[in-house]
Amino acid sequence: MPTHRYVPYGERVDVPLQARSWPSARLTAAPLWVPVDLRDGNQALAEPMDTARKRRLFDLLVSMGFKEIEVGYPSASRADFDFVRHLVDLVRSGAVPDDVTPVVFTPARPELIDRTFEAIEGLPRAVVHLYIATSPVWREVVLGKDRPAVAAVARAAAAQMARLADARPDADIRFQFAPETFNLTEPDYVLQLCDSLTELWDASPDRPVTHNLPATVEIATPNVYADQIEYMHRHLARRDSVILSVHPHNDRGTGVACAELALLAGAQRVEGCLFGNGERTGNVDLVTLALNLYAQGVDPMVDLSDIDAVREVVEHCNRLPVHPRHPYAGDLVHTAFSGTHQDAIAKGLAHHAKRAADLGVEPGLAPWSVPYLPIDPADVGRSYEAVIRVNSQSGKGGTAYLLRTRHGLDLPAAMRPDVARVVQETTDGSGREARPEELYELFRTTYLTPGRPGSGGAVSVLAWSADTTPDGLHRCVCTLDVNGRPGDFEGVGNGPLSAFVAALGAAGIAVDVLDYSEHALASGGTSEAAAYARCRVGGDGDVWGAGVDTSLLTASVQAVVSAVNRGLAQRTPRDAAVTTA
């Protein structure tokens, strides 16, 4: 590849910044967010939004709590002009809150500025966003103007805006300037342009101007952009009368990092789009930025408590899908398929629930610290059902978690590897994910069914009863079908289950119960119990079985019978015949 064709950023832009302070800064408050979905995002769509889609997206942005919203480029198209006029009607009807300010976008051309002010006629408040390209390549190749000529165009446009705003004394019209391709422009020249317009517009703390410094096309690592922003932050005139804004694009895939480092460097305002829509690789993603702050304990000042609803509206309006791996919002971002991840998450969720109980608060209010989950999925409207999903990469923790949370089966720790092996064999064969319902069905056919009458196993319990002998022991009397031969058998033991095992011995089935556990569960409104038994059948080989019944004793008998039938089924016909002789 001909790398010699490309010039390193250090040879294209020089930032005279020394003793930078942004590396030691910390983000402790949210900036002013300005979504540009309706303008910058819209102009990047193959099929731009109509008024209905724009209105739906605008209503979403208002409901989320955004206070400045760039609503269009009214001089660029009839559709944009009409939407701004539609917005005027909404404001007049009271459908737009008083603390929401529309922003409109215009190039530095007299006739287009006039058209822009025509569009906002009747708005009680607005920001008019003026832009002109300033970098050397644009000045030389596109505009054909030198530095003084470009500055003259910008000043003339700013003066025209001031005159038109003065003609509307009843309205609060503020100004914004963007030196497009800022990150490729000489810093001293950008500073000269911005300071000139700050003076011309007579900025003051109660009527500040916004200088918006875009990384129009990313050309360097994010630290370079931070240096450029800090240089402006330090040197801008009337700094208390200027809102320093950034507008990062994502050409190098570092738009989010550029925005965060720019905030550390002194920026106060960020323009971007929900989920990063925009030209080429997109604008910076405001959702990711906001939830990055949230994950650090900083209130992002926008409502993302139902992120799926936000995503649904944006996908509808943009007619573009949000990637399944998109930070925070994708379908798979809170999901673990890997066995080690699932085990850590399952243990982390259990620890979180216990910690909340110890603190005496609801889990949703307890401090969050769960492996692999930077935020609680519930905080953005996600359920835990999607956190752990099982495929051939999964292990014992994920399978056990889903059986417990979806079906109430709390598998003993020692049983989990055996169940995971069964699941993995199935998913290896199918090559696809196993849904929670499929996991339960697999567990039922593998571990529950072999313990029930009519399962087709070597041993079936046709009838049984248990009582206590005069000397305090337990006696089990049962009718067993062993390899198609029914018979009555009796056994005595220290408990009902050991008495049943003794009855199996009397029928020629040698069984040792090595591990046993039980628990209550609620299923379908009926109180049931689950039992799990690890047995050694015929002197060798440990096998697990399980049972579920309204009677705990019946469930335990089923668990042992299941283990027996599974153990016998794993033997050769000759071995089985010998064992049950």
KEMAR-390272 format. One line per field, with one value per residue (C-alpha): residue number from 1; chain; x, y, z. Coordinates in Angstrom, 3 decimals, m for minus. Layout:
nr	[NUM; ...]
kette	[A; ...]
u	[X; ...]
v	[Y; ...]
w	[Z; ...]
This chain:
nr	[1; 2; 3; 4; 5; 6; 7; 8; 9; 10; 11; 12; 13; 14; 15; 16; 17; 18; 19; 20; 21; 22; 23; 24; 25; 26; 27; 28; 29; 30; 31; 32; 33; 34; 35; 36; 37; 38; 39; 40; 41; 42; 43; 44; 45; 46; 47; 48; 49; 50; 51; 52; 53; 54; 55; 56; 57; 58; 59; 60; 61; 62; 63; 64; 65; 66; 67; 68; 69; 70; 71; 72; 73; 74; 75; 76; 77; 78; 79; 80; 81; 82; 83; 84; 85; 86; 87; 88; 89; 90; 91; 92; 93; 94; 95; 96; 97; 98; 99; 100; 101; 102; 103; 104; 105; 106; 107; 108; 109; 110; 111; 112; 113; 114; 115; 116; 117; 118; 119; 120; 121; 122; 123; 124; 125; 126; 127; 128; 129; 130; 131; 132; 133; 134; 135; 136; 137; 138; 139; 140; 141; 142; 143; 144; 145; 146; 147; 148; 149; 150; 151; 152; 153; 154; 155; 156; 157; 158; 159; 160; 161; 162; 163; 164; 165; 166; 167; 168; 169; 170; 171; 172; 173; 174; 175; 176; 177; 178; 179; 180; 181; 182; 183; 184; 185; 186; 187; 188; 189; 190; 191; 192; 193; 194; 195; 196; 197; 198; 199; 200; 201; 202; 203; 204; 205; 206; 207; 208; 209; 210; 211; 212; 213; 214; 215; 216; 217; 218; 219; 220; 221; 222; 223; 224; 225; 226; 227; 228; 229; 230; 231; 232; 233; 234; 235; 236; 237; 238; 239; 240; 241; 242; 243; 244; 245; 246; 247; 248; 249; 250; 251; 252; 253; 254; 255; 256; 257; 258; 259; 260; 261; 262; 263; 264; 265; 266; 267; 268; 269; 270; 271; 272; 273; 274; 275; 276; 277; 278; 279; 280; 281; 282; 283; 284; 285; 286; 287; 288; 289; 290; 291; 292; 293; 294; 295; 296; 297; 298; 299; 300; 301; 302; 303; 304; 305; 306; 307; 308; 309; 310; 311; 312; 313; 314; 315; 316; 317; 318; 319; 320; 321; 322; 323; 324; 325; 326; 327; 328; 329; 330; 331; 332; 333; 334; 335; 336; 337; 338; 339; 340; 341; 342; 343; 344; 345; 346; 347; 348; 349; 350; 351; 352; 353; 354; 355; 356; 357; 358; 359; 360; 361; 362; 363; 364; 365; 366; 367; 368; 369; 370; 371; 372; 373; 374; 375; 376; 377; 378; 379; 380; 381; 382; 383; 384; 385; 386; 387; 388; 389; 390; 391; 392; 393; 394; 395; 396; 397; 398; 399; 400; 401; 402; 403; 404; 405; 406; 407; 408; 409; 410; 411; 412; 413; 414; 415; 416; 417; 418; 419; 420; 421; 422; 423; 424; 425; 426; 427; 428; 429; 430; 431; 432; 433; 434; 435; 436; 437; 438; 439; 440; 441; 442; 443; 444; 445; 446; 447; 448; 449; 450; 451; 452; 453; 454; 455; 456; 457; 458; 459; 460; 461; 462; 463; 464; 465; 466; 467; 468; 469; 470; 471; 472; 473; 474; 475; 476; 477; 478; 479; 480; 481; 482; 483; 484; 485; 486; 487; 488; 489; 490; 491; 492; 493; 494; 495; 496; 497; 498; 499; 500; 501; 502; 503; 504; 505; 506; 507; 508; 509; 510; 511; 512; 513; 514; 515; 516; 517; 518; 519; 520; 521; 522; 523; 524; 525; 526; 527; 528; 529; 530; 531; 532; 533; 534; 535; 536; 537; 538; 539; 540; 541; 542; 543; 544; 545; 546; 547; 548; 549; 550; 551; 552; 553; 554; 555; 556; 557; 558; 559; 560; 561; 562; 563; 564; 565; 566; 567; 568; 569; 570; 571; 572; 573; 574; 575; 576; 577; 578; 579; 580; 581]
kette	[A; A; A; A; A; A; A; A; A; A; A; A; A; A; A; A; A; A; A; A; A; A; A; A; A; A; A; A; A; A; A; A; A; A; A; A; A; A; A; A; A; A; A; A; A; A; A; A; A; A; A; A; A; A; A; A; A; A; A; A; A; A; A; A; A; A; A; A; A; A; A; A; A; A; A; A; A; A; A; A; A; A; A; A; A; A; A; A; A; A; A; A; A; A; A; A; A; A; A; A; A; A; A; A; A; A; A; A; A; A; A; A; A; A; A; A; A; A; A; A; A; A; A; A; A; A; A; A; A; A; A; A; A; A; A; A; A; A; A; A; A; A; A; A; A; A; A; A; A; A; A; A; A; A; A; A; A; A; A; A; A; A; A; A; A; A; A; A; A; A; A; A; A; A; A; A; A; A; A; A; A; A; A; A; A; A; A; A; A; A; A; A; A; A; A; A; A; A; A; A; A; A; A; A; A; A; A; A; A; A; A; A; A; A; A; A; A; A; A; A; A; A; A; A; A; A; A; A; A; A; A; A; A; A; A; A; A; A; A; A; A; A; A; A; A; A; A; A; A; A; A; A; A; A; A; A; A; A; A; A; A; A; A; A; A; A; A; A; A; A; A; A; A; A; A; A; A; A; A; A; A; A; A; A; A; A; A; A; A; A; A; A; A; A; A; A; A; A; A; A; A; A; A; A; A; A; A; A; A; A; A; A; A; A; A; A; A; A; A; A; A; A; A; A; A; A; A; A; A; A; A; A; A; A; A; A; A; A; A; A; A; A; A; A; A; A; A; A; A; A; A; A; A; A; A; A; A; A; A; A; A; A; A; A; A; A; A; A; A; A; A; A; A; A; A; A; A; A; A; A; A; A; A; A; A; A; A; A; A; A; A; A; A; A; A; A; A; A; A; A; A; A; A; A; A; A; A; A; A; A; A; A; A; A; A; A; A; A; A; A; A; A; A; A; A; A; A; A; A; A; A; A; A; A; A; A; A; A; A; A; A; A; A; A; A; A; A; A; A; A; A; A; A; A; A; A; A; A; A; A; A; A; A; A; A; A; A; A; A; A; A; A; A; A; A; A; A; A; A; A; A; A; A; A; A; A; A; A; A; A; A; A; A; A; A; A; A; A; A; A; A; A; A; A; A; A; A; A; A; A; A; A; A; A; A; A; A; A; A; A; A; A; A; A; A; A; A; A; A; A; A; A; A; A; A; A; A; A; A; A; A; A; A; A; A; A; A; A; A; A; A; A; A; A; A; A; A; A; A; A; A; A; A; A; A; A; A; A; A; A; A; A; A; A; A; A; A; A; A; A; A]
u	[0.000; 1.393; 1.699; 4.072; 1.049; m0.250; 1.119; 1.375; m0.841; 2.211; 3.135; m0.399; m1.265; 0.875; m0.546; 1.499; 0.466; 2.800; 2.177; m1.194; m3.604; m6.272; m4.521; m5.033; m8.591; m11.682; m15.238; m17.561; m20.600; m22.432; m21.852; m24.613; m25.660; m26.844; m28.271; m27.797; m29.761; m32.306; m29.647; m26.230; m27.619; m30.480; m28.285; m26.266; m29.291; m29.868; m33.536; m33.806; m36.575; m39.965; m41.799; m43.544; m40.289; m38.556; m41.414; m41.241; m37.490; m37.823; m40.435; m38.107; m35.225; m37.440; m38.707; m35.125; m34.328; m32.190; m32.315; m30.768; m31.728; m30.404; m33.561; m32.455; m30.660; m33.634; m31.853; m30.742; m34.102; m37.816; m38.280; m35.957; m37.552; m41.039; m40.059; m38.752; m42.028; m43.866; m41.792; m42.893; m46.478; m45.586; m43.953; m46.948; m49.268; m47.199; m46.088; m42.405; m41.211; m39.984; m36.522; m35.910; m34.097; m34.078; m30.819; m30.709; m27.687; m26.549; m23.493; m21.907; m23.864; m26.178; m29.175; m29.031; m28.820; m31.933; m33.721; m32.697; m34.104; m37.268; m37.611; m37.326; m39.730; m42.115; m39.799; m39.411; m35.923; m33.365; m29.661; m28.435; m25.383; m23.045; m20.286; m17.477; m14.588; m11.237; m8.471; m5.750; m6.972; m10.467; m9.286; m7.040; m8.994; m12.663; m13.071; m10.144; m9.587; m6.736; m6.979; m8.052; m10.671; m12.257; m12.269; m13.993; m16.727; m17.282; m17.464; m19.901; m22.151; m21.985; m22.862; m25.846; m27.054; m26.719; m28.820; m31.552; m31.634; m31.800; m34.870; m36.519; m36.288; m39.140; m37.090; m34.074; m31.789; m28.276; m25.335; m23.023; m19.959; m18.245; m14.900; m15.475; m12.410; m11.191; m8.876; m6.979; m6.815; m3.929; m4.763; m3.821; m6.161; m9.115; m8.506; m8.466; m11.756; m13.549; m12.401; m13.446; m17.004; m17.175; m16.489; m18.796; m21.690; m20.810; m20.894; m21.547; m22.017; m25.803; m25.830; m22.899; m21.903; m21.074; m17.890; m18.222; m14.908; m15.463; m13.190; m14.845; m12.658; m10.521; m6.833; m5.021; m5.189; m7.654; m4.918; m4.098; m7.711; m7.613; m4.500; m6.277; m9.304; m7.192; m5.297; m8.598; m9.930; m6.883; m6.700; m10.273; m11.175; m14.139; m13.903; m16.753; m18.962; m18.159; m19.620; m16.867; m18.458; m17.098; m18.446; m16.320; m16.775; m15.629; m13.383; m10.657; m13.161; m12.203; m15.068; m16.108; m12.537; m12.123; m15.255; m14.282; m10.755; m12.100; m14.313; m11.265; m9.545; m12.218; m15.124; m18.571; m20.883; m20.962; m22.798; m23.512; m26.176; m27.993; m26.089; m23.564; m25.420; m23.820; m21.768; m19.094; m18.430; m20.800; m20.911; m19.946; m22.522; m24.316; m25.798; m22.374; m20.998; m23.907; m23.784; m20.015; m20.597; m23.386; m21.062; m18.711; m21.452; m22.047; m25.631; m25.732; m28.778; m30.608; m33.068; m31.908; m33.901; m35.655; m32.848; m34.741; m37.574; m35.034; m33.361; m36.679; m37.548; m34.092; m34.063; m37.496; m36.615; m33.162; m34.154; m30.808; m30.257; m28.241; m25.480; m25.946; m22.538; m23.166; m22.084; m24.874; m27.693; m26.980; m28.922; m25.820; m23.869; m25.112; m24.978; m22.409; m22.021; m18.607; m18.678; m16.130; m17.966; m21.298; m19.934; m18.534; m21.754; m23.971; m21.846; m21.735; m25.522; m25.963; m23.449; m25.209; m28.572; m27.066; m25.338; m28.596; m30.353; m27.585; m27.950; m31.722; m32.333; m33.799; m31.233; m31.868; m30.597; m27.553; m24.031; m23.255; m20.206; m20.809; m18.116; m18.398; m21.359; m20.223; m23.775; m26.853; m28.851; m32.021; m31.005; m31.510; m34.659; m33.072; m34.039; m31.557; m33.041; m30.767; m27.599; m26.667; m27.357; m26.101; m24.339; m21.441; m19.034; m20.990; m20.221; m21.820; m22.457; m24.608; m26.727; m27.256; m28.124; m30.816; m32.335; m32.486; m33.744; m36.147; m37.333; m36.525; m34.101; m31.144; m28.684; m26.135; m22.671; m21.374; m24.113; m23.522; m20.568; m22.610; m25.557; m23.207; m21.650; m25.077; m25.942; m22.614; m22.980; m26.345; m25.229; m22.059; m24.262; m26.742; m24.225; m26.713; m27.786; m29.999; m32.940; m34.011; m37.069; m34.837; m32.495; m35.350; m36.628; m33.147; m32.900; m36.349; m35.695; m32.184; m32.669; m36.380; m38.048; m35.867; m37.151; m40.849; m43.110; m43.413; m40.071; m38.883; m35.982; m34.785; m36.413; m39.897; m41.639; m45.216; m46.200; m44.509; m45.180; m43.065; m43.658; m41.721; m40.847; m41.306; m37.574; m37.540; m36.228; m37.921; m39.396; m40.203; m42.493; m42.636; m43.620; m40.852; m40.673; m37.080; m36.327; m39.973; m40.340; m42.605; m42.160; m42.728; m39.706; m39.007; m36.155; m35.271; m33.025; m32.325; m34.577; m37.271; m34.804; m32.257; m35.117; m36.043; m32.411; m32.442; m35.583; m33.745; m30.962; m33.486; m34.505; m30.883; m30.086; m26.907; m27.063; m24.998; m26.271; m23.134; m24.664; m28.167; m29.830; m33.322; m35.187; m38.671; m39.747; m42.863; m44.023; m47.291; m48.836; m48.253; m45.820; m43.350; m40.019; m36.935; m34.455; m31.067; m29.160; m25.703; m25.544; m23.063; m24.908; m23.538; m20.347; m18.841; m19.640; m21.246; m24.537; m26.881; m30.648; m33.360; m37.007; m39.744; m43.022; m45.452; m44.126; m40.487; m40.157; m41.588; m39.170; m36.250; m37.363; m37.631; m34.125; m32.633; m34.579; m33.449; m29.813; m30.273; m31.842; m29.270; m26.477; m27.865; m28.437; m24.762; m23.683; m23.398; m26.350; m24.178; m23.134; m26.726; m27.913; m25.285; m26.116; m29.836; m29.646]
v	[0.000; 3.450; 5.010; 7.665; 9.434; 10.521; 13.335; 12.940; 15.341; 17.044; 18.327; 19.624; 21.458; 22.841; 23.393; 25.885; 24.442; 23.806; 22.613; 21.149; 20.686; 18.430; 15.100; 15.707; 17.047; 15.019; 15.063; 15.896; 17.362; 16.896; 19.400; 21.073; 18.385; 19.499; 16.756; 17.483; 14.460; 16.657; 18.548; 16.896; 13.417; 13.996; 15.266; 12.041; 9.806; 8.180; 9.002; 12.239; 12.478; 13.904; 16.204; 13.331; 11.506; 14.746; 15.584; 12.173; 12.485; 16.065; 14.967; 12.206; 14.647; 16.980; 14.119; 13.032; 16.462; 18.122; 21.921; 22.977; 21.028; 21.733; 21.401; 21.988; 23.700; 25.725; 27.320; 23.928; 22.386; 22.982; 20.074; 21.635; 25.066; 23.586; 21.709; 24.870; 26.580; 23.577; 24.058; 27.698; 26.496; 23.980; 26.685; 28.981; 26.176; 25.511; 22.063; 22.964; 23.683; 27.200; 25.946; 24.263; 26.386; 25.459; 25.867; 26.519; 26.177; 28.511; 29.036; 32.472; 33.546; 36.588; 35.099; 31.913; 33.898; 35.822; 32.552; 31.215; 34.220; 33.929; 30.347; 31.322; 34.260; 33.857; 31.801; 33.533; 32.060; 30.531; 30.068; 30.837; 28.728; 30.313; 28.297; 28.748; 26.443; 27.784; 25.229; 25.784; 23.050; 24.489; 28.065; 27.125; 24.356; 25.045; 28.737; 30.213; 32.803; 33.680; 34.144; 37.812; 37.150; 34.282; 36.392; 39.214; 36.871; 35.589; 39.123; 40.293; 37.310; 37.871; 41.534; 40.599; 38.194; 40.900; 43.334; 40.753; 39.833; 43.492; 43.775; 41.185; 42.867; 40.663; 37.495; 36.052; 35.242; 34.139; 33.419; 30.496; 30.302; 27.195; 27.390; 24.221; 21.970; 23.635; 20.736; 21.317; 25.111; 27.158; 27.796; 31.475; 32.013; 30.284; 32.376; 35.562; 34.640; 33.669; 36.723; 38.962; 37.632; 37.646; 41.377; 42.037; 40.258; 42.041; 38.844; 39.117; 36.633; 37.067; 36.788; 34.554; 33.434; 29.844; 28.970; 25.457; 23.819; 20.722; 17.820; 17.849; 14.977; 13.247; 13.485; 12.780; 11.016; 12.450; 14.049; 16.376; 17.553; 18.095; 20.251; 22.304; 22.808; 23.734; 26.288; 27.954; 27.655; 29.473; 32.203; 33.101; 36.719; 37.375; 33.770; 34.176; 35.296; 32.338; 28.827; 26.598; 23.802; 20.771; 18.736; 15.596; 13.245; 9.645; 9.064; 7.410; 5.715; 7.980; 10.485; 9.621; 9.914; 13.266; 14.611; 13.396; 14.760; 18.038; 18.373; 17.804; 20.546; 23.162; 22.513; 23.137; 21.890; 18.825; 18.431; 14.919; 12.403; 9.624; 6.404; 8.265; 8.783; 11.270; 11.648; 9.045; 7.212; 9.488; 12.159; 11.523; 9.379; 11.336; 8.161; 6.652; 9.913; 10.351; 6.790; 6.937; 9.769; 7.819; 4.848; 7.190; 8.407; 11.688; 12.670; 12.955; 15.252; 13.305; 10.453; 7.094; 4.941; 3.221; 2.869; 0.399; 2.891; 5.563; 3.198; 2.193; 5.814; 6.585; 3.450; 4.321; 7.919; 7.234; 3.937; 2.631; m0.167; 0.206; m2.393; m5.313; m4.460; m0.718; 0.498; 0.341; 0.125; m2.897; m6.105; m8.008; m5.497; m6.799; m10.425; m13.058; m16.293; m17.227; m19.649; m17.769; m14.494; m16.081; m17.572; m14.212; m12.358; m14.902; m14.718; m10.924; m10.632; m12.949; m10.901; m7.680; m9.013; m10.084; m6.730; m4.898; m7.084; m6.434; m2.679; m2.890; m1.328; m2.466; m3.938; m1.025; 1.400; m0.527; 0.369; m1.462; m3.656; m6.688; m8.218; m7.473; m5.112; m1.467; m0.366; m2.177; m3.117; m2.387; 1.288; 1.610; m0.485; m3.834; m7.060; m9.571; m12.182; m10.945; m10.813; m14.487; m16.537; m20.009; m21.436; m23.813; m21.341; m21.278; m23.059; m24.239; m20.779; m19.518; m22.641; m22.735; m19.021; m19.355; m22.480; m20.717; m17.300; m18.512; m21.842; m21.799; m24.741; m23.972; m26.673; m27.887; m26.596; m30.119; m30.877; m27.841; m29.208; m32.293; m30.200; m27.846; m30.824; m31.999; m28.493; m28.066; m31.360; m30.191; m26.704; m28.047; m30.216; m27.479; m24.644; m22.158; m20.517; m22.446; m20.368; m20.601; m22.673; m25.067; m25.360; m26.365; m28.897; m30.389; m30.565; m32.127; m34.887; m35.604; m35.435; m35.351; m37.754; m40.813; m40.728; m40.782; m43.790; m44.684; m43.161; m46.357; m46.762; m50.012; m49.191; m47.792; m47.195; m48.425; m47.762; m46.994; m46.001; m45.135; m45.396; m45.534; m48.756; m49.157; m48.703; m45.341; m46.482; m45.811; m48.509; m48.268; m50.745; m50.412; m52.115; m51.830; m52.780; m53.844; m54.600; m55.458; m57.678; m56.198; m57.140; m56.001; m54.974; m53.576; m51.682; m50.099; m47.117; m44.092; m41.945; m42.412; m41.979; m44.426; m46.899; m46.549; m47.120; m50.268; m51.423; m50.897; m53.078; m55.788; m55.609; m56.127; m52.476; m51.494; m47.742; m45.382; m41.793; m39.643; m36.182; m34.886; m31.464; m30.078; m26.787; m25.412; m23.680; m21.924; m22.760; m21.739; m20.856; m24.385; m24.983; m27.642; m29.018; m29.977; m32.678; m33.573; m36.796; m37.947; m41.714; m44.484; m47.261; m50.797; m49.839; m47.404; m44.193; m41.152; m40.129; m37.211; m37.323; m34.821; m34.796; m32.174; m32.805; m31.236; m33.786; m33.358; m37.080; m37.996; m35.573; m37.206; m40.703; m39.507; m38.015; m41.342; m43.340; m40.874; m41.340; m45.130; m45.191; m42.803; m44.872; m48.151; m46.635; m45.696; m49.326; m52.035; m54.453; m57.213; m54.978; m53.905; m57.490; m58.434; m55.434; m56.136; m59.945]
w	[0.000; m0.962; 2.483; 1.085; m0.413; 3.000; 5.120; 8.918; 10.866; 12.363; 8.926; 8.294; 11.496; 14.303; 17.779; 19.834; 23.195; 26.070; 29.631; 28.697; 31.606; 30.112; 30.969; 34.683; 34.391; 35.327; 33.980; 36.849; 35.062; 31.797; 28.995; 27.018; 24.549; 21.123; 18.893; 15.198; 13.967; 12.177; 10.218; 10.015; 10.546; 8.124; 5.305; 5.559; 4.886; 1.528; 2.063; 4.076; 6.628; 5.758; 8.158; 9.957; 10.686; 11.684; 14.035; 15.671; 16.185; 17.457; 20.001; 21.162; 21.629; 23.655; 25.829; 26.517; 27.955; 25.266; 25.618; 22.291; 19.176; 15.704; 13.639; 10.082; 7.248; 6.006; 3.054; 1.702; 0.813; 0.811; 3.231; 5.812; 5.399; 5.819; 8.951; 10.611; 9.730; 11.196; 14.327; 14.531; 14.674; 17.379; 19.492; 19.077; 20.190; 23.307; 22.121; 22.610; 26.184; 26.870; 27.798; 24.417; 21.837; 18.138; 16.209; 12.457; 10.188; 7.419; 5.227; 4.965; 1.874; 1.983; 0.163; 2.289; 5.516; 4.441; 3.743; 7.139; 8.978; 6.909; 8.184; 11.867; 11.618; 14.539; 16.762; 20.134; 20.558; 18.242; 17.625; 14.099; 13.304; 10.747; 9.110; 6.628; 5.780; 6.966; 6.384; 3.754; 1.428; 1.421; 1.021; m1.887; m3.648; m2.926; m2.102; m3.983; m1.234; 1.079; 4.843; 4.810; 2.123; 4.034; 7.200; 5.302; 4.103; 7.642; 9.090; 6.416; 7.092; 10.846; 10.405; 8.233; 10.919; 13.563; 11.475; 10.887; 14.563; 15.584; 13.391; 15.664; 19.100; 20.335; 19.838; 21.642; 18.724; 19.580; 17.324; 16.691; 14.478; 13.134; 11.315; 9.327; 9.118; 12.314; 13.106; 9.844; 10.241; 11.636; 15.325; 15.188; 12.237; 13.933; 17.021; 14.941; 13.230; 16.438; 18.392; 15.513; 15.555; 19.351; 19.191; 16.254; 17.975; 21.239; 23.276; 27.004; 29.844; 29.679; 25.877; 24.971; 21.502; 20.696; 18.848; 17.525; 16.623; 14.492; 13.740; 10.325; 9.146; 11.762; 10.896; 14.163; 17.482; 20.028; 22.135; 19.216; 19.078; 22.843; 22.424; 19.761; 22.003; 25.029; 22.942; 22.017; 25.571; 26.926; 24.297; 23.281; 24.023; 26.352; 27.462; 29.962; 27.071; 24.826; 24.883; 23.540; 21.524; 19.674; 16.786; 16.288; 13.369; 13.497; 10.471; 12.555; 14.867; 17.763; 17.773; 21.335; 22.601; 20.820; 22.486; 25.956; 25.716; 24.323; 27.403; 29.585; 27.591; 28.242; 25.869; 27.353; 24.621; 22.341; 19.043; 17.815; 16.870; 18.680; 17.982; 15.830; 12.553; 10.161; 7.045; 6.221; 9.500; 11.370; 14.030; 17.598; 19.412; 22.134; 23.656; 24.230; 25.594; 27.990; 29.299; 29.636; 32.111; 33.782; 34.273; 36.167; 38.503; 36.630; 35.802; 31.982; 32.170; 29.452; 29.931; 28.560; 30.961; 28.033; 25.530; 23.350; 22.845; 21.898; 19.483; 17.906; 17.087; 15.718; 13.563; 12.210; 11.433; 9.964; 8.352; 9.511; 12.046; 15.229; 15.235; 17.683; 19.212; 19.454; 22.934; 25.504; 22.920; 20.734; 21.208; 22.309; 24.392; 27.748; 26.582; 27.492; 25.556; 26.950; 29.853; 31.973; 31.426; 32.305; 35.500; 36.606; 35.759; 37.495; 40.644; 40.398; 40.148; 43.119; 45.120; 44.114; 45.304; 48.626; 49.064; 48.426; 50.999; 53.533; 52.943; 53.200; 49.781; 46.488; 44.065; 41.703; 44.368; 45.563; 44.373; 41.137; 40.729; 38.527; 36.297; 32.575; 33.029; 33.292; 34.064; 35.313; 32.181; 34.149; 34.353; 30.606; 30.524; 29.709; 31.479; 32.825; 30.493; 27.708; 29.808; 29.593; 26.471; 25.706; 22.670; 22.094; 23.733; 26.959; 30.189; 33.354; 34.790; 31.942; 31.689; 35.459; 35.513; 32.858; 34.391; 37.749; 36.619; 33.945; 35.364; 39.077; 38.931; 41.196; 40.125; 42.661; 41.820; 41.331; 38.795; 36.603; 34.604; 33.705; 32.480; 30.606; 28.833; 27.659; 26.445; 24.673; 22.859; 21.566; 20.550; 18.961; 16.799; 15.859; 15.638; 17.050; 20.285; 22.715; 23.916; 27.585; 26.616; 24.701; 27.670; 29.923; 27.392; 27.132; 30.934; 31.159; 28.643; 29.969; 33.744; 34.651; 32.218; 33.049; 36.626; 35.772; 35.087; 31.438; 30.494; 28.850; 31.256; 32.745; 36.107; 36.655; 39.975; 39.639; 43.271; 46.546; 50.124; 53.130; 56.878; 60.125; 61.937; 65.732; 66.259; 64.441; 61.079; 57.759; 55.569; 51.873; 50.123; 46.362; 43.149; 40.597; 36.953; 36.244; 32.617; 31.990; 35.066; 37.788; 41.415; 44.981; 47.022; 50.468; 52.058; 55.402; 56.090; 58.252; 56.053; 53.411; 50.532; 51.977; 52.502; 48.811; 47.807; 49.923; 48.070; 44.805; 46.186; 46.964; 43.276; 42.237; 41.526; 43.412; 44.073; 46.227; 46.647; 46.671; 46.582; 47.139; 47.295; 47.134; 47.072; 46.760; 43.575; 42.380; 38.887; 37.280; 40.607; 41.994; 44.837; 43.767; 44.891; 42.931; 43.963; 42.506; 43.149; 42.095; 42.244; 41.633; 39.842; 39.889; 41.661; 39.166; 37.252; 38.831; 37.232; 37.972; 38.024; 38.925; 39.889; 40.232; 42.029; 44.456; 46.982; 47.938; 48.719; 45.311; 43.644; 45.488; 44.431; 40.833; 41.030; 42.156; 39.545; 36.872; 37.860; 37.871; 34.414; 32.996; 34.502; 33.184; 29.750; 29.556; 30.089; 27.474; 27.272; 28.856; 31.771; 32.356; 32.387; 34.948; 37.150; 37.233; 37.519]
